[in-house]
Amino acid sequence: SGEHLRICPQGYTCCTSEMEENFANKSRSEFEAMMKEAGRSVQATLTAQHRSFDSYFQDLLNKSEKALYDAFPSVYGELYTQNMKVFKDLYSELRRYYRSSNINLEEALNEFWTRLLERLFKLMNPQYHITDEYLDCMVKHAEQHKPFGEVPRDLKVKATRAFIAARSYAQGFLVGSDVVKKVSQ
């Protein structure tokens, strides 16, 4: 009569419980295979998009750094070449932040301007012996005197926005890929 069946129509039927079980198992395995394949496809797309964006962003960062290294020596000469490490360190920090390192971007940018101010002040005043206490005092009052004008504040705002957005976007691809993997499993 088919009253004991769960999937096949009840009533007079040729289905048995064993047939129903086989159909259910086959259906489940086909569905799981399709889900895994769809998941792999979405995962591959997200991974490819991450690689593409990461490559693009790294290329922008490299071009920015190269443009700085190409332009500054002709404009600032020895003053720049003697302080190139400060700029290299800044780009290293920017790359570390982008790569999800546990770095406070605002602090890294503040540190860059502080180090640059200290180095330039010493270079521009070689006739004086400048103590660490004097430099500390000068740094504490730099915000008030604005030796670089509004450039540090403007750069901090723009760089922070750009890097937060870029890092979030790149991380979104990775998280999405991981979620798809877990769901498909």
RADAMO-V104167 format. One record per residue. N is the residue number from 0. PSI is psi in whole degrees, -180 to 180 (none if undefined). Layout:
N_PSI + N_PSI
This chain:
0_-22 + 1_8 + 2_-25 + 3_-5 + 4_149 + 5_-31 + 6_-51 + 7_154 + 8_140 + 9_157 + 10_-166 + 11_121 + 12_160 + 13_-3 + 14_145 + 15_168 + 16_-37 + 17_-42 + 18_-44 + 19_-45 + 20_-44 + 21_-43 + 22_-45 + 23_-44 + 24_-43 + 25_-45 + 26_-45 + 27_-47 + 28_-37 + 29_-42 + 30_-45 + 31_-41 + 32_-42 + 33_-40 + 34_-43 + 35_-42 + 36_-44 + 37_-41 + 38_-43 + 39_-39 + 40_-48 + 41_-41 + 42_-44 + 43_-40 + 44_-46 + 45_-40 + 46_-43 + 47_-41 + 48_-39 + 49_-47 + 50_-42 + 51_-48 + 52_-44 + 53_-44 + 54_-44 + 55_-47 + 56_-42 + 57_-39 + 58_-43 + 59_-44 + 60_-43 + 61_-42 + 62_-38 + 63_-47 + 64_-43 + 65_-42 + 66_-40 + 67_-47 + 68_-30 + 69_-37 + 70_-42 + 71_-41 + 72_-37 + 73_-29 + 74_-46 + 75_-8 + 76_-130 + 77_-32 + 78_-40 + 79_-47 + 80_-31 + 81_-16 + 82_17 + 83_-34 + 84_-35 + 85_-41 + 86_-40 + 87_-41 + 88_-39 + 89_-47 + 90_-34 + 91_-43 + 92_-40 + 93_-42 + 94_-42 + 95_-41 + 96_-47 + 97_-37 + 98_14 + 99_20 + 100_158 + 101_68 + 102_139 + 103_110 + 104_-41 + 105_-42 + 106_-40 + 107_-42 + 108_-40 + 109_-42 + 110_-40 + 111_-50 + 112_-35 + 113_-50 + 114_-40 + 115_-44 + 116_-47 + 117_-47 + 118_-45 + 119_-39 + 120_-43 + 121_-43 + 122_-35 + 123_-10 + 124_57 + 125_-18 + 126_-12 + 127_149 + 128_113 + 129_120 + 130_163 + 131_-36 + 132_-41 + 133_-44 + 134_-42 + 135_-44 + 136_-44 + 137_-43 + 138_-40 + 139_-30 + 140_6 + 141_-38 + 142_-37 + 143_-41 + 144_-20 + 145_65 + 146_-23 + 147_13 + 148_-143 + 149_0 + 150_-48 + 151_-43 + 152_-46 + 153_-44 + 154_-41 + 155_-45 + 156_-49 + 157_-45 + 158_-42 + 159_-47 + 160_-48 + 161_-46 + 162_-35 + 163_-45 + 164_-46 + 165_-45 + 166_-42 + 167_-42 + 168_-48 + 169_-42 + 170_-32 + 171_-40 + 172_-43 + 173_-44 + 174_-44 + 175_-43 + 176_-41 + 177_-42 + 178_-46 + 179_-41 + 180_-47 + 181_-41 + 182_-42 + 183_-20 + 184_none
